[in-house]
């Protein structure tokens, strides 16, 4: 039986792509730049690439926040104070969160039956803001943000830190639920816990990452928890 659930936030409990779009548009508007839908998608691709580079240990976390805009500027010929833009963007990212489907209800319904923690890679400011404002912060037992932990998922050290803080962790009774193969599922493999891949688009797993359960909607978590009983 599962005792401890680790939830990813972006792309799992929250629709990161939707909030990212809103935040990027608002941030650029503050600098008098009207960013198009196409340019927003381009930013999103560059951002994903930068985070993957960070996950592989190729660049430092602080570089993600500026590099993503410098790369976009190279292609679009925009220019403004990147540090300032990033700060404003992070504020909007915290404010303009979009919950994924019925995520709040699912997590709320599991409260008391399972210990639930949020495990997220990202910047403390927007992550804290949206976790608090969305109500998720009141429902879960705790939050671990990579920025504050000192290393990201999928590193084993990240999970070691979480487990030390959580206490009384039985790896066989611990499950991570997340959308990312490279951070959540690989992280789960590294930590030696049960991996539940939230894969709403039905993407094929072409990696060597081991998946124990796969769900297309968050409500399917109930079936998974029932199966493990
Ligand atoms: Mg995610």
Boltz pocket constraint, residues with backbone or C-beta under 6 A from the ligand:
constraints:
  - pocket:
      binder: B
      contacts: [[A, 8], [A, 9], [A, 10], [A, 11], [A, 12], [A, 178], [A, 179], [A, 180]]
      max_distance: 6.0
